[in-house]
């Protein structure tokens, strides 16, 4: 066997096509929704959403995995359906939008926990405070649903009089629509925020 033939066979044996990295996808209010709910007066629940969402994420339809999330949310876009409540939330006791116009989430690690489920660990920066947050993710039919809970007090939100009637824990629900490729229907998708 000639050296050229041996080199060619070795090259064929060693070489393997590079695995394509999942392409990044842009985040817009059209394909991503961020909502929240919080209890007040012990029994009632207020809910809302944010309308200013930008960033990117990656999704591998072959592995059915979501990751590389980098999202910025305009705190002034909070929308609860009540202009008075929205003004309160934009104030210094809550989001303090004049000083902190955005919040930011960036993922650090994603792990699969089931056939169509996973956990994404990352950092949330809100009001100048960065804390770890874990998103529980369910995938199904071109959509991902992620849920988590945070405490207002851990991000420097002063309880004030609101602390007497508004819970510290805030439940968050994120929906990513129109995922590329296809995912089988999710089994046991996270419930809506309690």
N, C-alpha and C positions, 0 to 999 in steps of 0.2 A: 504494500500500500504506500502510495506516495505521501510525502509530508503534507502536500496540499489537501489530499483526500482525508488524511487523518485530522488535520486542523478543521476541515469543514464538518466532519462528523462530531468532533468535540464541541464545536460551536453550536450545532443543532441540539446536542445533548444538554448543554449548559444553558443555552438561551431560552428564556420563556417570556412571553409578552408581558409587558408591564401592566400591572393592575391599574385600571383607570380610577382616579379618585372621584368620589361623588362631587358633582358640580354644585357650586353655591347657587342658592336661589334667593331672590330679593324678597324682603318682607315689606308689605304694604298693608294699609287698612282693608284692601280688597281681599287679601288672602290670609290675613291673620287677625284674629280678634282677641283682645285681652279684656276680661271682665273680672269683677270682684264682688264680694258680698261681705257684709259685716252685721253682726247682731247689735241691737240697741234696745233699751228698756227691757232686757232679759228675754223677751219673746218675739219682738219684731225683727225684721231683717231688711236692710237697705242694700241695694245692688247698683252697680254702675259699670262703666266701661271707659276705655281711653280711645280717642279717635285719631291721635297722632302717633303712628308706629312706623319705624324704619329699621332697617338692618338686613341681616342675611342668616341663612341656615343651610345645612347640607342634608340631603336625604339619599340613601342608597336603596333603590327599590329592590335590588336583587337580595340584599341582606336584610331588608326591611328595618333599617336603622336610621334614626334621626340624630344629628349631632352638629357640631360647629355652629352653635347658636350665638348670635351677637345682635342684640336688639336694644334700641333706644326708644323710649316713650316720652312724649311731651306731657309733663304733669299738668300743664294748663289745659289739656284736652279732656280732662276728666268730665264725664257726662253721666249724671244720675237721673236726668229727666226733671230735676228741680234746680232752677237757676240759683235760688238762695242757698241750697245745700252745696252746689258747685262752688259758689263764692267762698263759703266756709272752708271747704276742702282745699281751696287754693291759698288759704291764709296761713299765717305763721304757725298755728297750732298743728296743721296737717302737712300738706305738701310744700307750703311756702314757695310757691311758684316764682315769685319775684327773685328769690335768691337761688333756688334750685329748679331751673326750668325743665330739667330732664331727669329721668331715672334710667339706669343701664343694667342689662343682664348679659353676661358672657359665660358660656359653658366652659368647664374645665375637663369634664370626663363624662362619658356616656357608657352605660352597660345594659345589656339586654337581660330582662328578667323573665321573659316568657316568649311564646311564639309571636305575639304581636304587642309586646309590652316592654317597657324599659324604664330606666332611671337616668336622669340627666342631672349632674351636679355642677353648680356654677356659683358665680358671685353676683349679688344684686347690690347696686349702689343707689342709694336713695337719701336725699338730704345730706349728701356728703359722707354718708356712712356706708361702708361696704361689709356685707355679711354673707356667709355661705347659704345657699338655698338649694333644695333638692326638688326637682320636678318629677312627678310620677306620670309616665307617658303611656297612652294606649293608642295603637294604630288601627285604622279600619277604613276601608273603602275610600281611598284617596284623601284621608284626613287623619290628623294627629290631635289628640286631646291631652293636655298636660294640666295637672293640678298641684297646688302647693298651698301652704299657709305661712304667714309671717306675723310677727308681733309689731304693732306700731311703735311701741316703746323702745324696741331694739334699734330703731332708725331715728331716734331723737324726737319723735312726735310727743309733745307735751300733753299729758292727759287733761289738765285743767278741769273745768266743769264737765267737759265731754267725757272724761274718764268715769264719771258717776253713772252715765247712761249708755255709753258706747263701749263695746267690747274691745279688748286689746288685740285679739286675733282677727286677722283678715284672711279670708279664703280667696284664692286666685284661680281662675280658670283660663287657659289659653287654648285657642283652637287654630290649627294651621290647616287651611283648606287647599284643595287642588294639588295635593302631593303628586309629583311626577311618578310615572309607572303605576303600579297597582298594589294595593294591600288587601289581603283578605279581611272580611269583617272582623272587627275586634271582639274578643271575648272578655267580658268583664271590664268594659270601659269605665274610667273613673266617674263617679257620680258628680252631679253639679255641686257647687259649693253649698255647704250646710248653712 
